[in-house]
Amino acid sequence: MSTENPRVADHPANRIFLDRWSPRAFTGEAMPQSVLFTLFEAARWAPSSYNSQPWRFLYATRDSAHWDKFLGLLIEFNQSWAKTASALVFVVSETTMVMPGKDARVPSHSHSFDAGAAWGSLALQASMLGWCAHGMVGLDFERARSALHVPEDCRIEAAIAIGKQGSKTMLSEMLQAREFPSPRKPVAEIALEGGF
Ligand SMILES: Cc1cc2nc3c(=O)[nH]c(=O)nc-3n(C[C@H](O)[C@H](O)[C@H](O)COP(=O)(O)O)c2cc1C
């Protein structure tokens, strides 16, 4: 399944960046663990402050005993479409880190930034393999912390629904209207020479 992609780059960039997008219609097919682990492998090589690698990925595939629990942690709107994903992943980051040559854990300034870089790599790797990764913050963070036994010094960043793109006819009319690769602000608006 593919959708016509109206995205146009302002400046030459590799096509993988324009081809990645976040559909909500998924086929619900099984995802081989080897593919899922390839996505985690891509995430693993992301850069992080002091190479602290604060990201953790809690996952459930749709054929596993964990699936219903993971799906139930999303808000109803996200459950309504993510129920046909092949895997659900919660991205968590450690908020403290050990500086090189030290023993004590200290607060990390960049744990979320680092985990964001890792999720970005995961999403691009998924897209390159013909899968789609759709980020979500629409979830019950308090229940997720308890149900997934997330330690106190970790932040739940977001969840990800991963699947193969399905037919948008399976979605409500409202969601069908939003099922296309979205545009972006121009580079001139986001890159500011010399400061704000
Ligand atoms: C951290 C994060 C949280 C998001 N939360 C949701 C969500 O809860 N529900 C949803 O339908 N989409 C969610 N999205 C998808 C975004 O709306 C989408 O990435 C954005 O509109 C850009 O579209 P694209 O990913 O197709 O390029 C989220 C994306 C990210 C990165």
PDBQT file of the ligand as one rigid body, heavy atoms in Angstrom, charges set to zero:
ROOT
HETATM    1  C1  LIG A 201       6.137  12.621  19.901  1.00  0.00    +0.000 C 
HETATM    2  C2  LIG A 201       4.968  12.474  18.971  1.00  0.00    +0.000 A 
HETATM    3  C3  LIG A 201       3.696  12.335  19.478  1.00  0.00    +0.000 A 
HETATM    4  C4  LIG A 201       2.600  12.164  18.629  1.00  0.00    +0.000 A 
HETATM    5  N1  LIG A 201       1.368  11.900  19.174  1.00  0.00    +0.000 NA
HETATM    6  C5  LIG A 201       0.360  11.509  18.366  1.00  0.00    +0.000 A 
HETATM    7  C6  LIG A 201      -0.841  10.998  18.923  1.00  0.00    +0.000 A 
HETATM    8  O1  LIG A 201      -1.011  10.870  20.140  1.00  0.00    +0.000 OA
HETATM    9  N2  LIG A 201      -1.820  10.611  18.066  1.00  0.00    +0.000 N 
HETATM   10  C7  LIG A 201      -1.679  10.711  16.696  1.00  0.00    +0.000 A 
HETATM   11  O2  LIG A 201      -2.604  10.337  15.986  1.00  0.00    +0.000 OA
HETATM   12  N3  LIG A 201      -0.527  11.174  16.150  1.00  0.00    +0.000 NA
HETATM   13  C8  LIG A 201       0.502  11.564  16.943  1.00  0.00    +0.000 A 
HETATM   14  N4  LIG A 201       1.692  11.977  16.403  1.00  0.00    +0.000 N 
HETATM   15  C9  LIG A 201       1.861  12.067  14.938  1.00  0.00    +0.000 C 
HETATM   16  C10 LIG A 201       2.090  13.492  14.482  1.00  0.00    +0.000 C 
HETATM   17  O3  LIG A 201       0.869  14.175  14.441  1.00  0.00    +0.000 OA
HETATM   18  C11 LIG A 201       2.806  13.484  13.120  1.00  0.00    +0.000 C 
HETATM   19  O4  LIG A 201       4.087  12.932  13.266  1.00  0.00    +0.000 OA
HETATM   20  C12 LIG A 201       2.928  14.892  12.533  1.00  0.00    +0.000 C 
HETATM   21  O5  LIG A 201       1.665  15.411  12.213  1.00  0.00    +0.000 OA
HETATM   22  C13 LIG A 201       3.796  14.919  11.290  1.00  0.00    +0.000 C 
HETATM   23  O6  LIG A 201       3.308  14.017  10.342  1.00  0.00    +0.000 OA
HETATM   24  P1  LIG A 201       4.178  12.853   9.723  1.00  0.00    +0.000 P 
HETATM   25  O7  LIG A 201       4.776  12.057  10.861  1.00  0.00    +0.000 OA
HETATM   26  O8  LIG A 201       3.198  12.036   8.912  1.00  0.00    +0.000 OA
HETATM   27  O9  LIG A 201       5.257  13.462   8.893  1.00  0.00    +0.000 OA
HETATM   28  C14 LIG A 201       2.788  12.179  17.228  1.00  0.00    +0.000 A 
HETATM   29  C15 LIG A 201       4.084  12.336  16.719  1.00  0.00    +0.000 A 
HETATM   30  C16 LIG A 201       5.158  12.475  17.560  1.00  0.00    +0.000 A 
HETATM   31  C17 LIG A 201       6.548  12.602  16.987  1.00  0.00    +0.000 C 
ENDROOT
TORSDOF 0
